[in-house]
Amino acid sequence: MSIRSSLTALSLILLLGNTSSVSSKEVSVKTLAKTSQSWDGTELPAYPSGKPEITVLDIVIPAGTELPMHLHPVINAGVVITGELHVTKQSGEQLILKSGDPIVELVHQWHKGKAVGNEDVRIIVFYAGEQGKDITVKKH
């Protein structure tokens, strides 16, 4: 073992403290989405050039509720935690999402969502926006 790897191991032990109390379970990483396209295959736009602002929302849509037609002027992605969500573009193209499914949302495209079934939809969504700018625009 090299001096560098010995120091790294020592650093980890010091960071973790008493390693006998650390769980024997291993850390697991699963990629849910990695893409440069939204769910309909459209290329994502460049990130904004202004001051970046990340927004993370925990959204609950009651069962049977349909959101109004809207668009997102920024890149955003999320994961459905519970329920079933139907996302429909203005053209009628639809994406059906269930618990555990990731979504890379449409950018600059009108769409709406509906919580289908008897269970509320809970979705965690991350927006890569620009400070002072809207992340969602409703259609009037």
Secondary structure, 3 states (H helix, E strand, C coil): CCHHHHHHHHHHHHHHCCHHHCCCCCCCCCCCCCCCECCCCCECCCCCCCCEEEEEEEEEECCCCECCCEECCCEEEEEEEECEEEEEECCCCEEEEECCCEEECCCCCCEEEEEECCCCEEEEEEEEEECCCCCCEECC
